[in-house]
Amino acid sequence: MKQRDIQVLQEMGLTYWQVRKPEIFPNQEIPVIDLPEHCKLLLVTNDELNEHDAWLFGRILSSMKLTPEQALCLPLEAVEQVGEHYLTWCWFAGCQGAHPTGCQVLNSVSLHLMHNDPSSKKALWQQICSYDA
């Protein structure tokens, strides 16, 4: 990808993209995603978050004493590209995978399924509290 193309994507606010057919570009370098210092929680999900999911996510962040500005969301396939980070938490919602080193890992059902499932909310809260013990 030409530098101009990358610049256009960044101007559009797109800081992550994925080539659908990487075999076409055998010499393509996989970009490294360096997370900003203020990012303390990485939500890993392949789901598009709707307004209701975002509301629930905000409530969970609040209970963890985090703000939405301290969290980022990436799809599962992008996690292996994470380079430098200052994460405290890596939360897999509705998927499983390898996590960046040095962070506390949470696993749950997707946010969409969590809305009407109090037991999944409880299980997530128990995981969060287990790190405080």
Beta strands, then each sheet from edge to edge (+ up, - down):
strand 1: 41-44
strand 2: 71-74
strand 3: 89-93
strand 4: 104-108
sheet 1: 2+ 1+ 3+ 4+
end
